[in-house]
């Protein structure tokens, strides 16, 4: 049964080696650092921390090689990226209006028998928007995959064979953070999680987000104004049922119960789970079986509580 380990950020309090020893992994570990983009080669600290052979898969560099060698595919890829970006902006615009209405309804006083149904309806509007956005995003991805079949393109197929050979030598794959959209797109291009379908997975920060079935981008106080959590789209779905929130204490005001309660209500039945420094969670067969370092979830009462694995 495949094991997935989701970890908090590793820069200040690395716990990857502890997780690797706890799970018990033999052999080299493949590393995906595509989310770091141009800094993809900077894995010396990772090698030093693990104290074993680490094979950099160079997913970002491989993608750039494909784009150089296959201009026709690159043009189609850029068109797909543009459609996804435009759809994201439409989602952001519509979400801003719906969230403003929902917050206003929750602030005002009045006849509760009139207000309560309207508040519930406003929340359902947001949830329907989220679901619709994920569905449309998936449709664009599926349409592209069906029309262009990337793994039948010569350049992609060549890298796919090389990655498959590397997978046969490794006992696990480690997926780092960075830009989660870049990470997902570049890994999908080569079907990385399909190639490494038998290996144990260790993922942190954006990598942990990518392993869930719904990826949410968030910051309570971004430079451009009020921060509404934005649905990016589907992840790889290896750890369904949670919304992974790395760096939660840096990006979110965890002392505001009204905010946390709204997170809980908007994304349920998924649980919103904070992965801060030192926290990690183990899943097998789609079920969470162990945790360490104080993994916390957002409750319906607007407060944090320990995430209890089965």
FIVEXKOL-193072 format. One record per residue: residue number from 1; residue in one letter; x, y, z of N, C-alpha, C in turn. Coordinates in steps of 0.2 Angstrom, whole numbers. Layout:
BEGIN
{atom NUM; 'a'; {X; Y; Z}; {X; Y; Z}; {X; Y; Z}}
...
END
This chain:
BEGIN
{atom 1; 'x'; {4; -6; 0}; {0; 0; 0}; {4; 6; 0}}
{atom 2; 'x'; {3; 11; -5}; {7; 17; -6}; {7; 21; 0}}
{atom 3; 'x'; {12; 24; 2}; {13; 29; 8}; {14; 36; 6}}
{atom 4; 'x'; {10; 41; 8}; {11; 48; 6}; {12; 51; 13}}
{atom 5; 'x'; {18; 55; 13}; {19; 59; 19}; {19; 67; 17}}
{atom 6; 'x'; {15; 70; 20}; {14; 78; 19}; {18; 81; 25}}
{atom 7; 'x'; {22; 86; 24}; {26; 89; 29}; {25; 97; 28}}
{atom 8; 'x'; {26; 100; 34}; {26; 107; 34}; {33; 110; 31}}
{atom 9; 'x'; {34; 116; 30}; {39; 119; 27}; {46; 117; 30}}
{atom 10; 'x'; {51; 116; 26}; {57; 112; 28}; {63; 117; 29}}
{atom 11; 'x'; {62; 123; 27}; {68; 128; 27}; {70; 129; 34}}
{atom 12; 'x'; {66; 131; 39}; {68; 133; 45}; {68; 127; 50}}
{atom 13; 'x'; {64; 122; 49}; {64; 116; 54}; {63; 110; 50}}
{atom 14; 'x'; {68; 108; 46}; {68; 102; 42}; {66; 95; 46}}
{atom 15; 'x'; {61; 92; 44}; {59; 85; 47}; {59; 80; 42}}
{atom 16; 'x'; {61; 81; 36}; {61; 76; 31}; {65; 70; 33}}
{atom 17; 'x'; {71; 70; 35}; {75; 64; 37}; {71; 60; 42}}
{atom 18; 'x'; {68; 64; 47}; {65; 60; 52}; {59; 56; 49}}
{atom 19; 'x'; {55; 59; 45}; {50; 56; 42}; {52; 50; 37}}
{atom 20; 'x'; {57; 51; 34}; {60; 45; 30}; {62; 39; 34}}
{atom 21; 'x'; {65; 41; 40}; {67; 35; 45}; {61; 32; 48}}
{atom 22; 'x'; {56; 36; 49}; {50; 33; 52}; {46; 28; 48}}
{atom 23; 'x'; {46; 31; 41}; {42; 26; 36}; {47; 20; 34}}
{atom 24; 'x'; {53; 22; 34}; {58; 16; 32}; {58; 16; 24}}
{atom 25; 'x'; {63; 19; 22}; {64; 20; 14}; {71; 17; 13}}
{atom 26; 'x'; {72; 13; 8}; {78; 11; 6}; {80; 14; -1}}
{atom 27; 'x'; {86; 15; -3}; {88; 17; -9}; {88; 24; -10}}
{atom 28; 'x'; {90; 27; -16}; {90; 34; -17}; {83; 37; -17}}
{atom 29; 'x'; {83; 43; -16}; {77; 47; -17}; {77; 52; -22}}
{atom 30; 'x'; {72; 51; -27}; {71; 56; -32}; {68; 63; -30}}
{atom 31; 'x'; {70; 68; -32}; {68; 75; -30}; {65; 79; -36}}
{atom 32; 'x'; {59; 82; -34}; {56; 86; -39}; {56; 93; -36}}
{atom 33; 'x'; {60; 98; -39}; {61; 105; -36}; {58; 110; -42}}
{atom 34; 'x'; {54; 107; -46}; {52; 111; -52}; {48; 118; -50}}
{atom 35; 'x'; {45; 118; -44}; {42; 124; -41}; {47; 129; -40}}
{atom 36; 'x'; {53; 128; -39}; {58; 133; -38}; {60; 136; -45}}
{atom 37; 'x'; {58; 133; -50}; {59; 136; -57}; {67; 136; -58}}
{atom 38; 'x'; {70; 142; -59}; {77; 143; -61}; {81; 141; -55}}
{atom 39; 'x'; {79; 140; -49}; {83; 137; -44}; {83; 130; -43}}
{atom 40; 'x'; {80; 126; -48}; {79; 119; -48}; {85; 115; -46}}
{atom 41; 'x'; {91; 118; -47}; {97; 114; -46}; {100; 114; -39}}
{atom 42; 'x'; {97; 119; -35}; {99; 120; -28}; {97; 115; -23}}
{atom 43; 'x'; {100; 109; -23}; {97; 104; -19}; {103; 101; -14}}
{atom 44; 'x'; {108; 105; -13}; {114; 103; -9}; {111; 102; -2}}
{atom 45; 'x'; {107; 107; 1}; {105; 106; 7}; {100; 100; 8}}
{atom 46; 'x'; {96; 99; 3}; {92; 93; 4}; {96; 86; 4}}
{atom 47; 'x'; {102; 86; 0}; {106; 80; 0}; {109; 80; 7}}
{atom 48; 'x'; {112; 85; 10}; {115; 85; 16}; {110; 83; 22}}
{atom 49; 'x'; {104; 86; 21}; {99; 84; 27}; {98; 76; 26}}
{atom 50; 'x'; {97; 74; 21}; {95; 67; 20}; {101; 62; 21}}
{atom 51; 'x'; {107; 64; 19}; {113; 60; 20}; {113; 54; 16}}
{atom 52; 'x'; {110; 54; 10}; {109; 48; 5}; {109; 51; -2}}
{atom 53; 'x'; {109; 47; -7}; {109; 49; -13}; {102; 52; -15}}
{atom 54; 'x'; {102; 58; -18}; {96; 61; -20}; {97; 62; -28}}
{atom 55; 'x'; {92; 60; -32}; {92; 61; -39}; {88; 67; -41}}
{atom 56; 'x'; {91; 72; -43}; {87; 78; -46}; {83; 76; -52}}
{atom 57; 'x'; {77; 76; -53}; {73; 74; -59}; {73; 80; -64}}
{atom 58; 'x'; {75; 86; -62}; {76; 91; -67}; {69; 92; -71}}
{atom 59; 'x'; {64; 92; -68}; {57; 92; -71}; {56; 99; -75}}
{atom 60; 'x'; {58; 104; -72}; {58; 111; -75}; {62; 111; -81}}
{atom 61; 'x'; {69; 109; -80}; {73; 109; -86}; {71; 105; -92}}
{atom 62; 'x'; {68; 99; -90}; {66; 95; -95}; {60; 98; -99}}
{atom 63; 'x'; {56; 101; -95}; {50; 105; -99}; {53; 110; -104}}
{atom 64; 'x'; {58; 114; -101}; {60; 119; -106}; {63; 116; -112}}
{atom 65; 'x'; {66; 110; -111}; {69; 106; -117}; {64; 104; -122}}
{atom 66; 'x'; {58; 102; -119}; {52; 100; -123}; {50; 106; -127}}
{atom 67; 'x'; {49; 112; -124}; {47; 118; -127}; {52; 120; -133}}
{atom 68; 'x'; {58; 119; -132}; {63; 121; -137}; {63; 117; -143}}
{atom 69; 'x'; {62; 110; -142}; {62; 105; -147}; {55; 105; -151}}
{atom 70; 'x'; {50; 107; -148}; {43; 106; -151}; {39; 112; -151}}
{atom 71; 'x'; {41; 117; -155}; {37; 123; -155}; {30; 123; -156}}
{atom 72; 'x'; {27; 118; -160}; {20; 117; -161}; {17; 116; -154}}
{atom 73; 'x'; {20; 111; -150}; {17; 109; -144}; {18; 115; -139}}
{atom 74; 'x'; {23; 119; -139}; {24; 125; -135}; {19; 130; -136}}
{atom 75; 'x'; {17; 131; -143}; {12; 136; -144}; {5; 134; -141}}
{atom 76; 'x'; {3; 127; -142}; {-3; 125; -139}; {-3; 125; -131}}
{atom 77; 'x'; {3; 124; -128}; {4; 124; -121}; {3; 131; -118}}
{atom 78; 'x'; {6; 136; -122}; {5; 143; -120}; {-2; 145; -121}}
{atom 79; 'x'; {-6; 143; -126}; {-13; 144; -126}; {-17; 141; -121}}
{atom 80; 'x'; {-15; 135; -119}; {-19; 132; -113}; {-17; 136; -107}}
{atom 81; 'x'; {-11; 138; -106}; {-9; 142; -100}; {-13; 149; -100}}
{atom 82; 'x'; {-14; 152; -105}; {-17; 158; -106}; {-25; 157; -104}}
{atom 83; 'x'; {-28; 152; -106}; {-35; 150; -105}; {-36; 149; -97}}
{atom 84; 'x'; {-31; 145; -94}; {-31; 144; -87}; {-31; 151; -83}}
{atom 85; 'x'; {-26; 155; -85}; {-25; 161; -82}; {-31; 166; -82}}
{atom 86; 'x'; {-34; 166; -88}; {-40; 170; -89}; {-46; 168; -85}}
{atom 87; 'x'; {-46; 161; -85}; {-52; 158; -81}; {-51; 159; -73}}
{atom 88; 'x'; {-44; 159; -71}; {-43; 161; -64}; {-45; 168; -62}}
{atom 89; 'x'; {-43; 173; -67}; {-45; 180; -66}; {-53; 181; -65}}
{atom 90; 'x'; {-56; 177; -70}; {-64; 177; -70}; {-66; 175; -63}}
{atom 91; 'x'; {-63; 169; -61}; {-65; 166; -54}; {-64; 171; -49}}
{atom 92; 'x'; {-58; 174; -49}; {-56; 179; -44}; {-61; 185; -43}}
{atom 93; 'x'; {-63; 188; -49}; {-68; 193; -49}; {-75; 191; -47}}
{atom 94; 'x'; {-77; 186; -49}; {-84; 183; -46}; {-84; 182; -39}}
{atom 95; 'x'; {-78; 179; -37}; {-77; 177; -30}; {-77; 183; -25}}
{atom 96; 'x'; {-74; 188; -27}; {-74; 195; -23}; {-81; 197; -22}}
{atom 97; 'x'; {-85; 197; -27}; {-92; 200; -26}; {-96; 195; -21}}
{atom 98; 'x'; {-95; 189; -22}; {-99; 184; -18}; {-97; 184; -11}}
{atom 99; 'x'; {-90; 185; -10}; {-87; 185; -3}; {-89; 191; 1}}
{atom 100; 'x'; {-89; 197; -3}; {-91; 203; 0}; {-99; 203; 2}}
{atom 101; 'x'; {-103; 200; -2}; {-110; 199; 0}; {-111; 195; 6}}
{atom 102; 'x'; {-107; 189; 6}; {-107; 185; 12}; {-105; 188; 18}}
{atom 103; 'x'; {-100; 191; 18}; {-97; 195; 24}; {-102; 200; 26}}
{atom 104; 'x'; {-105; 204; 22}; {-109; 209; 24}; {-115; 206; 27}}
{atom 105; 'x'; {-118; 201; 24}; {-124; 198; 27}; {-122; 195; 34}}
{atom 106; 'x'; {-116; 193; 36}; {-114; 190; 42}; {-113; 196; 47}}
{atom 107; 'x'; {-112; 202; 45}; {-111; 207; 49}; {-117; 211; 52}}
{atom 108; 'x'; {-122; 211; 48}; {-128; 215; 49}; {-132; 212; 55}}
{atom 109; 'x'; {-136; 216; 58}; {-141; 213; 63}; {-148; 214; 60}}
{atom 110; 'x'; {-152; 210; 62}; {-159; 210; 60}; {-163; 204; 62}}
{atom 111; 'x'; {-168; 203; 59}; {-173; 197; 60}; {-169; 191; 58}}
{atom 112; 'x'; {-167; 186; 63}; {-163; 180; 61}; {-167; 176; 57}}
{atom 113; 'x'; {-174; 175; 57}; {-177; 171; 53}; {-177; 173; 46}}
{atom 114; 'x'; {-175; 179; 44}; {-175; 182; 38}; {-167; 181; 35}}
{atom 115; 'x'; {-163; 183; 40}; {-156; 183; 38}; {-153; 176; 37}}
{atom 116; 'x'; {-154; 172; 42}; {-151; 165; 42}; {-151; 162; 35}}
{atom 117; 'x'; {-157; 161; 32}; {-158; 158; 25}; {-154; 161; 20}}
{atom 118; 'x'; {-153; 168; 20}; {-150; 172; 15}; {-142; 171; 16}}
{atom 119; 'x'; {-140; 170; 22}; {-133; 169; 24}; {-131; 162; 21}}
{atom 120; 'x'; {-135; 157; 22}; {-134; 150; 20}; {-134; 150; 12}}
{atom 121; 'x'; {-138; 154; 9}; {-139; 154; 2}; {-132; 158; -1}}
{atom 122; 'x'; {-130; 163; 2}; {-124; 166; 0}; {-118; 162; 0}}
{atom 123; 'x'; {-118; 158; 6}; {-112; 153; 6}; {-112; 148; 1}}
{atom 124; 'x'; {-118; 145; -1}; {-119; 140; -6}; {-117; 143; -13}}
{atom 125; 'x'; {-118; 150; -14}; {-116; 153; -20}; {-109; 152; -21}}
{atom 126; 'x'; {-105; 153; -15}; {-98; 153; -15}; {-96; 146; -17}}
{atom 127; 'x'; {-99; 141; -14}; {-97; 134; -15}; {-98; 132; -22}}
{atom 128; 'x'; {-104; 134; -25}; {-105; 132; -31}; {-100; 135; -36}}
{atom 129; 'x'; {-98; 141; -35}; {-93; 145; -39}; {-87; 141; -39}}
{atom 130; 'x'; {-85; 139; -33}; {-79; 135; -32}; {-79; 128; -36}}
{atom 131; 'x'; {-84; 125; -35}; {-85; 118; -39}; {-85; 119; -46}}
{atom 132; 'x'; {-89; 124; -49}; {-89; 126; -56}; {-82; 128; -59}}
{atom 133; 'x'; {-78; 131; -55}; {-72; 133; -57}; {-67; 127; -58}}
{atom 134; 'x'; {-67; 123; -53}; {-63; 117; -53}; {-65; 112; -59}}
{atom 135; 'x'; {-72; 112; -60}; {-74; 108; -66}; {-72; 111; -73}}
{atom 136; 'x'; {-72; 117; -73}; {-70; 121; -80}; {-63; 120; -81}}
{atom 137; 'x'; {-59; 121; -75}; {-52; 120; -75}; {-50; 113; -78}}
{atom 138; 'x'; {-53; 108; -75}; {-52; 101; -77}; {-54; 100; -84}}
{atom 139; 'x'; {-59; 103; -86}; {-61; 102; -93}; {-55; 104; -98}}
{atom 140; 'x'; {-52; 110; -96}; {-47; 113; -101}; {-41; 108; -101}}
{atom 141; 'x'; {-39; 106; -95}; {-34; 101; -94}; {-35; 94; -98}}
{atom 142; 'x'; {-41; 92; -97}; {-43; 86; -101}; {-43; 87; -108}}
{atom 143; 'x'; {-46; 92; -111}; {-46; 94; -118}; {-39; 94; -121}}
{atom 144; 'x'; {-35; 97; -117}; {-28; 98; -120}; {-25; 91; -120}}
{atom 145; 'x'; {-25; 87; -115}; {-23; 80; -115}; {-25; 76; -120}}
{atom 146; 'x'; {-32; 76; -121}; {-35; 72; -127}; {-33; 74; -134}}
{atom 147; 'x'; {-32; 81; -135}; {-30; 83; -141}; {-23; 82; -143}}
{atom 148; 'x'; {-19; 84; -138}; {-11; 84; -140}; {-8; 78; -137}}
{atom 149; 'x'; {-11; 74; -132}; {-7; 68; -130}; {0; 69; -129}}
{atom 150; 'x'; {2; 73; -124}; {9; 75; -123}; {14; 69; -123}}
{atom 151; 'x'; {12; 63; -120}; {17; 58; -120}; {18; 54; -126}}
{atom 152; 'x'; {14; 56; -132}; {16; 53; -138}; {20; 58; -142}}
{atom 153; 'x'; {21; 64; -140}; {26; 69; -143}; {33; 66; -142}}
{atom 154; 'x'; {37; 66; -147}; {44; 63; -146}; {48; 66; -140}}
{atom 155; 'x'; {48; 72; -140}; {52; 75; -134}; {50; 73; -127}}
{atom 156; 'x'; {43; 73; -126}; {40; 71; -120}; {42; 64; -119}}
{atom 157; 'x'; {41; 60; -124}; {42; 53; -123}; {49; 51; -121}}
{atom 158; 'x'; {53; 54; -124}; {61; 53; -122}; {62; 54; -115}}
{atom 159; 'x'; {59; 60; -112}; {60; 61; -105}; {56; 57; -101}}
{atom 160; 'x'; {51; 55; -103}; {47; 50; -100}; {50; 43; -99}}
{atom 161; 'x'; {54; 41; -104}; {58; 35; -103}; {63; 36; -98}}
{atom 162; 'x'; {67; 41; -99}; {72; 43; -94}; {70; 43; -87}}
{atom 163; 'x'; {64; 46; -86}; {61; 46; -79}; {59; 40; -76}}
{atom 164; 'x'; {57; 35; -81}; {54; 29; -79}; {60; 25; -77}}
{atom 165; 'x'; {66; 25; -80}; {72; 22; -78}; {74; 24; -71}}
{atom 166; 'x'; {74; 30; -70}; {76; 33; -64}; {72; 30; -58}}
{atom 167; 'x'; {65; 30; -60}; {61; 28; -55}; {62; 21; -52}}
{atom 168; 'x'; {64; 17; -57}; {66; 10; -55}; {72; 9; -50}}
{atom 169; 'x'; {76; 14; -49}; {81; 14; -45}; {80; 17; -38}}
{atom 170; 'x'; {74; 21; -37}; {73; 25; -31}; {68; 22; -27}}
{atom 171; 'x'; {68; 23; -21}; {63; 20; -16}; {58; 25; -14}}
{atom 172; 'x'; {59; 31; -16}; {54; 37; -14}; {55; 43; -19}}
{atom 173; 'x'; {50; 47; -18}; {51; 53; -22}; {49; 59; -17}}
{atom 174; 'x'; {53; 64; -17}; {52; 70; -13}; {50; 76; -17}}
{atom 175; 'x'; {44; 79; -16}; {42; 84; -20}; {42; 91; -15}}
{atom 176; 'x'; {46; 95; -18}; {47; 102; -14}; {42; 107; -15}}
{atom 177; 'x'; {43; 113; -13}; {38; 118; -13}; {40; 123; -19}}
{atom 178; 'x'; {38; 129; -18}; {39; 134; -23}; {32; 136; -26}}
{atom 179; 'x'; {32; 138; -33}; {26; 140; -36}; {22; 133; -38}}
{atom 180; 'x'; {16; 133; -34}; {12; 127; -35}; {9; 126; -42}}
{atom 181; 'x'; {7; 131; -45}; {5; 130; -52}; {10; 128; -57}}
{atom 182; 'x'; {16; 130; -56}; {22; 128; -61}; {23; 121; -59}}
{atom 183; 'x'; {23; 119; -52}; {25; 112; -50}; {20; 107; -53}}
{atom 184; 'x'; {13; 109; -52}; {8; 104; -55}; {9; 104; -63}}
{atom 185; 'x'; {9; 109; -66}; {9; 109; -73}; {15; 105; -76}}
{atom 186; 'x'; {21; 106; -73}; {27; 103; -76}; {27; 95; -74}}
{atom 187; 'x'; {25; 94; -68}; {24; 87; -66}; {19; 83; -71}}
{atom 188; 'x'; {13; 86; -72}; {8; 83; -76}; {11; 82; -83}}
{atom 189; 'x'; {15; 86; -86}; {18; 85; -93}; {21; 79; -94}}
{atom 190; 'x'; {25; 76; -89}; {28; 70; -89}; {25; 64; -85}}
{atom 191; 'x'; {19; 66; -82}; {15; 61; -78}; {20; 58; -73}}
{atom 192; 'x'; {23; 62; -69}; {28; 60; -64}; {25; 56; -59}}
{atom 193; 'x'; {19; 58; -56}; {16; 54; -51}; {14; 47; -54}}
{atom 194; 'x'; {12; 46; -60}; {11; 40; -63}; {17; 36; -64}}
{atom 195; 'x'; {23; 39; -66}; {29; 35; -66}; {31; 33; -59}}
{atom 196; 'x'; {30; 37; -54}; {32; 35; -47}; {26; 32; -43}}
{atom 197; 'x'; {22; 28; -46}; {16; 26; -43}; {17; 21; -38}}
{atom 198; 'x'; {23; 18; -37}; {24; 13; -32}; {29; 16; -27}}
{atom 199; 'x'; {32; 21; -28}; {36; 24; -23}; {33; 28; -17}}
{atom 200; 'x'; {36; 28; -11}; {34; 32; -6}; {34; 39; -8}}
{atom 201; 'x'; {30; 44; -6}; {30; 51; -8}; {31; 55; -2}}
{atom 202; 'x'; {36; 59; -2}; {37; 64; 3}; {36; 71; 0}}
{atom 203; 'x'; {31; 75; 3}; {29; 82; -1}; {28; 87; 5}}
{atom 204; 'x'; {31; 93; 3}; {30; 98; 8}; {29; 105; 4}}
{atom 205; 'x'; {26; 110; 8}; {24; 116; 6}; {20; 115; 0}}
{atom 206; 'x'; {22; 119; -6}; {17; 118; -12}; {17; 110; -14}}
{atom 207; 'x'; {22; 107; -13}; {22; 99; -15}; {16; 96; -11}}
{atom 208; 'x'; {15; 98; -4}; {10; 95; -1}; {3; 97; -3}}
{atom 209; 'x'; {2; 103; -5}; {-4; 106; -8}; {-5; 102; -15}}
{atom 210; 'x'; {0; 100; -19}; {-1; 97; -25}; {-4; 90; -24}}
{atom 211; 'x'; {-3; 86; -18}; {-5; 80; -17}; {-12; 79; -15}}
{atom 212; 'x'; {-15; 84; -14}; {-23; 84; -12}; {-27; 84; -18}}
{atom 213; 'x'; {-33; 84; -17}; {-38; 84; -23}; {-40; 91; -25}}
{atom 214; 'x'; {-39; 96; -20}; {-41; 103; -22}; {-36; 108; -19}}
{atom 215; 'x'; {-33; 112; -24}; {-28; 116; -22}; {-30; 123; -21}}
{atom 216; 'x'; {-29; 126; -15}; {-31; 133; -13}; {-25; 137; -12}}
{atom 217; 'x'; {-25; 143; -15}; {-20; 148; -14}; {-23; 153; -9}}
{atom 218; 'x'; {-19; 156; -5}; {-22; 160; 1}; {-17; 164; 4}}
{atom 219; 'x'; {-19; 170; 6}; {-15; 175; 10}; {-20; 180; 13}}
{atom 220; 'x'; {-21; 181; 19}; {-26; 185; 22}; {-24; 193; 21}}
{atom 221; 'x'; {-18; 194; 20}; {-16; 201; 19}; {-11; 202; 13}}
{atom 222; 'x'; {-13; 200; 7}; {-9; 201; 1}; {-8; 208; -1}}
{atom 223; 'x'; {-3; 210; -5}; {-1; 217; -6}; {-7; 221; -10}}
{atom 224; 'x'; {-11; 217; -13}; {-17; 220; -18}; {-23; 221; -14}}
{atom 225; 'x'; {-24; 220; -7}; {-30; 221; -4}; {-32; 215; 0}}
{atom 226; 'x'; {-39; 215; 1}; {-42; 209; 5}; {-40; 202; 2}}
{atom 227; 'x'; {-38; 197; 6}; {-36; 191; 3}; {-42; 186; 3}}
{atom 228; 'x'; {-45; 184; -2}; {-49; 178; -2}; {-46; 172; -5}}
{atom 229; 'x'; {-47; 166; -1}; {-44; 160; -4}; {-46; 159; -11}}
{atom 230; 'x'; {-42; 157; -15}; {-43; 156; -22}; {-42; 149; -24}}
{atom 231; 'x'; {-47; 146; -27}; {-46; 139; -30}; {-42; 139; -36}}
{atom 232; 'x'; {-36; 136; -36}; {-32; 135; -41}; {-35; 129; -46}}
{atom 233; 'x'; {-37; 124; -43}; {-40; 118; -47}; {-38; 112; -43}}
{atom 234; 'x'; {-38; 106; -47}; {-37; 100; -44}; {-30; 98; -43}}
{atom 235; 'x'; {-28; 95; -38}; {-21; 92; -37}; {-21; 85; -40}}
{atom 236; 'x'; {-16; 81; -37}; {-15; 74; -39}; {-20; 69; -36}}
{atom 237; 'x'; {-23; 72; -31}; {-29; 68; -27}; {-26; 62; -23}}
{atom 238; 'x'; {-20; 62; -22}; {-17; 56; -18}; {-19; 57; -10}}
{atom 239; 'x'; {-21; 62; -8}; {-23; 64; -1}; {-29; 68; -1}}
{atom 240; 'x'; {-35; 64; -3}; {-41; 68; -4}; {-44; 70; 3}}
{atom 241; 'x'; {-49; 74; 3}; {-52; 76; 9}; {-49; 81; 14}}
{atom 242; 'x'; {-44; 84; 12}; {-41; 90; 15}; {-39; 95; 11}}
{atom 243; 'x'; {-39; 101; 13}; {-36; 107; 10}; {-29; 108; 14}}
{atom 244; 'x'; {-24; 107; 11}; {-17; 108; 14}; {-15; 115; 14}}
{atom 245; 'x'; {-13; 118; 20}; {-11; 125; 21}; {-5; 126; 24}}
{atom 246; 'x'; {1; 125; 20}; {7; 126; 23}; {8; 134; 25}}
{atom 247; 'x'; {13; 135; 29}; {14; 142; 31}; {8; 145; 34}}
{atom 248; 'x'; {4; 141; 37}; {-3; 144; 39}; {-2; 150; 44}}
{atom 249; 'x'; {3; 150; 49}; {3; 155; 54}; {7; 161; 51}}
{atom 250; 'x'; {10; 161; 45}; {13; 166; 42}; {8; 170; 37}}
{atom 251; 'x'; {4; 166; 34}; {-1; 169; 29}; {-8; 170; 31}}
{atom 252; 'x'; {-10; 167; 37}; {-17; 168; 39}; {-17; 171; 46}}
{atom 253; 'x'; {-22; 175; 47}; {-23; 177; 54}; {-27; 172; 58}}
{atom 254; 'x'; {-24; 167; 62}; {-27; 162; 65}; {-30; 164; 72}}
{atom 255; 'x'; {-30; 170; 73}; {-33; 172; 79}; {-40; 175; 78}}
{atom 256; 'x'; {-43; 175; 72}; {-49; 177; 70}; {-54; 172; 69}}
{atom 257; 'x'; {-58; 170; 74}; {-63; 164; 73}; {-67; 165; 67}}
{atom 258; 'x'; {-70; 171; 66}; {-74; 172; 60}; {-71; 169; 54}}
{atom 259; 'x'; {-65; 171; 53}; {-61; 169; 47}; {-61; 161; 46}}
{atom 260; 'x'; {-58; 158; 52}; {-57; 151; 52}; {-64; 147; 51}}
{atom 261; 'x'; {-69; 150; 54}; {-76; 147; 53}; {-78; 147; 46}}
{atom 262; 'x'; {-77; 152; 43}; {-79; 153; 36}; {-75; 148; 31}}
{atom 263; 'x'; {-68; 147; 33}; {-64; 142; 29}; {-67; 136; 30}}
{atom 264; 'x'; {-69; 134; 36}; {-72; 127; 37}; {-78; 126; 33}}
{atom 265; 'x'; {-83; 131; 34}; {-89; 130; 30}; {-89; 130; 23}}
{atom 266; 'x'; {-84; 134; 20}; {-83; 135; 13}; {-81; 128; 10}}
{atom 267; 'x'; {-76; 125; 13}; {-73; 119; 10}; {-75; 113; 13}}
{atom 268; 'x'; {-79; 112; 18}; {-82; 106; 20}; {-85; 102; 14}}
{atom 269; 'x'; {-85; 96; 14}; {-83; 91; 19}; {-75; 90; 20}}
{atom 270; 'x'; {-71; 93; 15}; {-64; 93; 16}; {-62; 97; 23}}
{atom 271; 'x'; {-57; 95; 26}; {-54; 98; 32}; {-49; 103; 30}}
{atom 272; 'x'; {-49; 109; 32}; {-43; 113; 31}; {-38; 112; 37}}
{atom 273; 'x'; {-32; 110; 34}; {-27; 108; 39}; {-21; 112; 38}}
{atom 274; 'x'; {-18; 115; 44}; {-12; 119; 44}; {-6; 115; 45}}
{atom 275; 'x'; {-1; 116; 40}; {5; 112; 41}; {10; 118; 42}}
{atom 276; 'x'; {12; 119; 48}; {17; 123; 50}; {24; 120; 51}}
{atom 277; 'x'; {29; 123; 53}; {35; 121; 54}; {35; 115; 59}}
{atom 278; 'x'; {38; 109; 57}; {38; 103; 61}; {33; 98; 60}}
{atom 279; 'x'; {27; 100; 57}; {21; 96; 57}; {22; 91; 51}}
{atom 280; 'x'; {20; 85; 52}; {19; 80; 46}; {14; 75; 47}}
{atom 281; 'x'; {11; 72; 42}; {5; 68; 42}; {6; 62; 37}}
{atom 282; 'x'; {5; 56; 39}; {6; 50; 35}; {-1; 48; 33}}
{atom 283; 'x'; {-1; 46; 26}; {-7; 43; 23}; {-5; 37; 20}}
{atom 284; 'x'; {-10; 32; 20}; {-9; 25; 17}; {-16; 24; 14}}
{atom 285; 'x'; {-16; 22; 8}; {-23; 20; 5}; {-28; 25; 5}}
{atom 286; 'x'; {-26; 32; 5}; {-31; 37; 5}; {-33; 39; 12}}
{atom 287; 'x'; {-30; 36; 17}; {-32; 37; 24}; {-26; 39; 28}}
{atom 288; 'x'; {-27; 44; 32}; {-22; 47; 37}; {-21; 42; 43}}
{atom 289; 'x'; {-15; 40; 44}; {-14; 35; 49}; {-10; 37; 55}}
{atom 290; 'x'; {-6; 43; 54}; {-2; 45; 59}; {0; 52; 58}}
{atom 291; 'x'; {2; 56; 63}; {4; 63; 63}; {9; 64; 68}}
{atom 292; 'x'; {12; 70; 67}; {17; 72; 72}; {18; 80; 71}}
{atom 293; 'x'; {21; 83; 76}; {23; 90; 76}; {17; 95; 76}}
{atom 294; 'x'; {11; 92; 79}; {5; 97; 80}; {2; 99; 73}}
{atom 295; 'x'; {0; 94; 69}; {-4; 96; 63}; {-11; 98; 66}}
{atom 296; 'x'; {-14; 104; 63}; {-20; 107; 66}; {-25; 108; 61}}
{atom 297; 'x'; {-31; 107; 63}; {-37; 108; 58}; {-41; 114; 60}}
{atom 298; 'x'; {-45; 117; 55}; {-49; 122; 57}; {-56; 119; 59}}
{atom 299; 'x'; {-59; 121; 64}; {-65; 119; 67}; {-71; 123; 65}}
{atom 300; 'x'; {-77; 120; 66}; {-83; 124; 64}; {-84; 129; 69}}
{atom 301; 'x'; {-81; 129; 75}; {-82; 134; 80}; {-77; 140; 79}}
{atom 302; 'x'; {-73; 140; 73}; {-68; 145; 72}; {-61; 145; 76}}
{atom 303; 'x'; {-60; 139; 79}; {-54; 138; 82}; {-50; 132; 79}}
{atom 304; 'x'; {-43; 132; 81}; {-39; 126; 79}; {-39; 121; 84}}
{atom 305; 'x'; {-39; 115; 81}; {-38; 109; 85}; {-34; 104; 82}}
{atom 306; 'x'; {-31; 99; 86}; {-27; 94; 83}; {-30; 90; 78}}
{atom 307; 'x'; {-27; 89; 73}; {-29; 84; 67}; {-28; 77; 70}}
{atom 308; 'x'; {-33; 73; 71}; {-32; 66; 73}; {-32; 61; 68}}
{atom 309; 'x'; {-27; 58; 66}; {-26; 53; 61}; {-30; 47; 64}}
{atom 310; 'x'; {-32; 42; 59}; {-36; 36; 61}; {-32; 32; 65}}
END
